[in-house]
């Protein structure tokens, strides 16, 4: 659910997302922010730049997920729902 929450956060705050906002929203420590961003990139849920110096994540692509309550079972299901936001 944290990955979907990170994607949703990227849609509500497009462009730059401060680490502090990600920490508060996902209820994680500051050292976990980059790890969750990398997980989202690996899952092809978003494309972003991680700026460690300024502690922001700059989003460039965010997948649209129509049913947030449903878990994505496979990459095939994810491919069917992928659109540019």
trRosetta pair geometry for C-beta under 8 A, 3 or more apart (Angstrom, degrees):
i j d omega theta_ij theta_ji phi_ij phi_ji
1 4 5.6 -56 -155 41 44 110
1 5 6.0 47 148 -23 72 106
2 5 5.3 -53 -145 38 35 115
2 6 6.3 40 153 -23 66 102
2 26 5.1 64 -148 -143 104 108
2 28 7.6 70 -146 -44 141 126
2 36 6.2 -87 139 -137 121 127
3 6 5.7 -51 -150 33 32 112
3 7 6.6 32 151 -17 63 103
3 36 7.3 -160 -89 -166 63 89
3 39 6.1 -108 -94 120 109 111
3 40 5.4 165 -145 -92 88 82
3 43 6.1 24 -162 39 147 161
3 45 6.0 139 170 3 106 167
4 7 5.6 -51 -149 36 35 113
4 8 6.3 37 151 -19 66 105
4 45 7.9 -121 -90 -147 46 150
4 65 6.4 -81 -135 62 99 165
4 68 5.8 133 172 -153 133 85
5 8 5.5 -52 -146 38 33 113
5 9 6.3 38 151 -23 64 104
5 25 6.2 178 156 147 115 106
5 26 6.0 147 99 -94 131 78
6 9 5.5 -50 -147 33 31 115
6 10 6.6 36 151 -21 62 102
6 22 6.8 33 -120 -138 92 102
6 25 7.8 135 -90 104 54 126
6 26 6.5 12 -68 -72 89 125
6 36 5.9 -180 -74 150 150 115
6 37 7.4 -163 -171 -90 145 54
6 40 5.3 -111 101 -73 139 144
6 45 7.6 89 87 110 104 138
6 46 7.5 -114 125 5 102 140
7 10 5.6 -53 -155 33 33 114
7 11 6.7 30 149 -17 64 103
7 40 6.6 174 -62 -144 83 124
7 45 5.0 -89 -81 165 123 120
7 46 6.1 -173 -108 -43 79 114
7 62 5.9 140 -158 -164 79 99
7 63 6.3 -43 -145 57 135 83
7 65 6.4 72 112 -1 148 123
8 11 5.7 -55 -152 34 35 110
8 12 6.4 24 154 -12 68 107
8 68 7.0 39 -72 -120 129 134
9 12 6.0 -59 -144 42 32 103
9 13 6.1 -19 170 30 69 107
9 17 6.2 81 136 -134 108 144
9 21 6.9 155 -170 135 128 108
9 22 6.7 132 124 -101 163 70
9 25 5.3 103 -89 127 137 171
10 13 6.9 -76 -129 65 22 72
10 14 6.8 58 168 -100 62 53
10 17 6.3 -77 -97 -42 65 142
10 46 5.7 147 -31 -108 177 148
10 48 7.6 -113 -118 -74 135 131
10 59 4.5 118 -153 -82 115 163
10 62 4.6 179 115 -103 127 136
11 14 6.8 5 -147 -65 26 87
11 62 5.6 -172 -69 128 79 154
11 64 7.9 91 -96 -105 138 68
11 85 5.7 -75 -113 165 101 159
13 16 7.9 -65 148 85 101 42
13 17 5.3 107 101 -99 122 88
13 21 6.8 -19 38 143 172 160
14 59 6.4 -103 -149 71 59 121
14 62 7.6 -115 -111 -3 89 140
14 85 8.0 -154 -96 114 121 111
15 58 6.6 -37 173 -142 50 75
15 59 6.7 -12 7 46 4 85
16 56 4.5 0 -169 176 106 135
16 57 7.1 148 -153 73 55 39
16 58 5.1 -25 -94 -96 73 74
16 59 7.9 -171 -81 11 24 74
17 21 5.7 -115 -175 73 82 126
17 22 6.0 83 141 -52 116 101
17 56 6.4 147 70 -162 39 76
17 57 4.8 -19 59 60 97 93
17 58 7.9 -179 17 -81 70 27
17 59 6.7 47 -9 -21 110 107
18 21 4.7 97 65 1 86 100
18 22 7.3 -154 98 -2 49 85
18 55 6.4 37 -159 119 73 90
18 56 5.4 -44 -98 -102 47 82
19 22 5.7 -61 -154 39 37 111
19 23 6.1 41 150 -24 71 105
19 30 6.1 56 153 -142 126 87
19 33 4.7 0 -145 -138 93 175
19 55 4.1 -69 2 176 126 98
19 56 6.8 -107 -25 -79 74 33
19 57 7.4 108 -74 -19 63 90
20 23 5.5 -49 -146 33 33 116
20 24 6.4 29 157 -16 65 106
20 30 7.9 -14 -88 -101 57 100
20 55 7.4 59 -23 137 80 126
21 24 5.9 -55 -147 38 30 109
21 25 6.1 24 158 -15 65 113
22 25 5.9 -59 -139 42 27 107
22 26 5.8 1 171 6 66 115
22 28 7.5 -34 135 51 83 112
22 33 5.0 98 96 -131 135 104
22 36 7.1 175 173 76 125 135
22 37 7.8 -21 -148 -58 162 98
22 57 7.0 59 -47 10 144 128
23 26 6.8 -71 -136 51 16 90
23 27 7.8 60 166 -106 51 12
23 28 5.7 -113 -134 70 58 70
23 29 7.0 -10 -136 -176 107 11
23 30 5.7 -20 -89 -81 137 61
23 32 7.9 117 -109 61 78 94
23 33 6.2 -53 -63 -72 81 111
24 27 7.4 12 -176 -73 25 50
26 32 7.8 -134 107 107 133 119
26 36 6.4 1 -151 -130 173 174
28 32 4.1 -102 166 78 125 135
28 33 6.8 158 96 -67 123 59
28 36 6.7 157 26 -30 172 140
29 32 5.1 95 60 1 74 105
30 33 6.0 -25 -162 -12 44 115
31 34 7.8 -50 -179 26 41 98
31 35 7.8 34 137 -7 63 116
32 35 5.1 -62 -159 43 56 119
32 36 6.0 52 149 -21 84 104
33 36 6.1 -63 -155 37 28 105
33 37 6.5 27 151 -19 65 107
33 55 8.0 55 86 -160 161 86
33 57 7.6 -150 163 -39 108 121
34 37 5.5 -53 -148 36 35 114
34 38 6.3 36 153 -20 67 104
34 50 5.7 76 -126 -159 92 149
34 52 7.4 7 -82 -91 134 95
35 38 5.8 -54 -149 36 29 111
35 39 6.5 33 150 -21 63 104
36 39 5.4 -48 -146 33 36 116
36 40 6.5 38 153 -19 65 102
37 40 5.8 -55 -152 36 32 111
37 41 6.4 33 149 -19 65 105
37 48 6.3 -92 -165 74 111 134
37 50 5.6 128 111 -86 155 117
37 57 5.4 -157 -112 -113 138 142
38 41 5.5 -51 -147 36 34 113
38 42 6.2 37 153 -20 66 106
38 50 7.9 -21 -58 -44 80 148
39 42 5.7 -53 -145 37 30 113
39 43 6.3 23 156 -12 64 110
40 43 5.8 -58 -144 43 29 107
40 45 4.6 -82 -166 64 80 115
40 46 5.0 5 144 34 116 103
40 48 7.7 26 94 13 120 124
41 44 7.5 28 175 -78 34 32
41 45 7.7 -86 -67 47 19 73
41 46 6.5 -63 -82 78 58 70
41 47 6.8 82 -125 -110 88 43
41 48 6.7 -114 -78 35 106 85
43 78 7.7 -140 168 -130 86 162
44 63 7.0 75 130 -51 71 137
44 75 7.5 64 38 -139 132 104
44 78 6.9 112 80 139 111 139
44 82 7.7 -29 134 -104 111 139
45 62 7.4 3 152 -153 69 58
45 63 4.9 -95 -150 23 52 123
45 78 7.9 -85 -82 -156 75 129
46 59 5.8 -56 -171 -136 126 104
46 61 6.1 164 -155 90 53 66
46 62 5.0 -2 -108 -106 99 62
46 63 6.6 -114 -64 0 58 80
47 59 7.4 105 78 -161 52 62
47 60 4.9 -55 99 68 99 100
47 61 3.9 38 30 40 106 108
48 57 5.0 23 162 175 141 98
48 58 5.9 159 -163 79 83 47
48 59 4.7 -40 -98 -101 105 52
48 60 6.2 171 -96 10 43 80
48 61 7.9 -132 -52 43 61 65
49 57 7.1 166 79 -159 48 54
49 58 4.5 -3 52 55 98 104
49 60 7.3 66 -14 -24 87 113
50 57 5.7 -19 -106 -109 62 82
51 54 4.6 -5 131 47 124 98
51 55 7.1 -74 99 -8 82 11
51 56 5.0 2 58 60 117 77
51 57 7.2 -171 22 -86 78 31
51 58 6.5 56 -16 -12 115 103
52 55 6.9 17 -166 -78 32 54
59 62 5.7 20 176 -55 134 104
61 84 6.8 -71 -140 -124 87 83
62 85 4.7 -40 76 35 98 131
63 78 7.2 -9 -174 -173 157 95
63 81 7.3 71 169 109 109 90
63 82 5.1 -59 -138 -124 105 79
63 83 7.4 98 -158 42 58 46
63 85 7.5 73 135 -21 6 110
64 81 6.8 -131 91 157 74 84
64 82 7.2 124 42 -150 72 30
64 83 4.5 -24 30 58 124 95
64 84 7.7 14 -18 80 108 11
64 85 5.1 143 -66 -71 94 98
65 68 5.9 97 111 -88 114 63
65 72 7.5 -90 -127 -60 122 116
65 81 6.1 51 -121 142 52 137
66 81 5.8 -127 3 -145 99 116
67 70 4.3 34 112 13 119 114
72 77 5.6 -178 -157 93 76 115
72 78 5.0 50 -168 -73 136 95
72 81 7.8 -122 -111 39 111 139
73 77 5.5 70 50 8 83 150
74 77 5.0 103 57 5 75 97
74 78 7.1 -134 103 -2 45 89
75 78 5.1 -52 -149 38 42 118
75 79 6.2 50 150 -27 69 100
76 79 5.7 -49 -149 30 31 113
76 80 6.9 33 151 -20 60 102
77 80 5.8 -52 -156 30 34 113
77 81 6.8 14 154 -4 65 111
78 81 6.1 -72 -153 46 32 100
78 82 6.2 48 151 -48 69 102
79 82 5.6 -39 -142 7 32 120
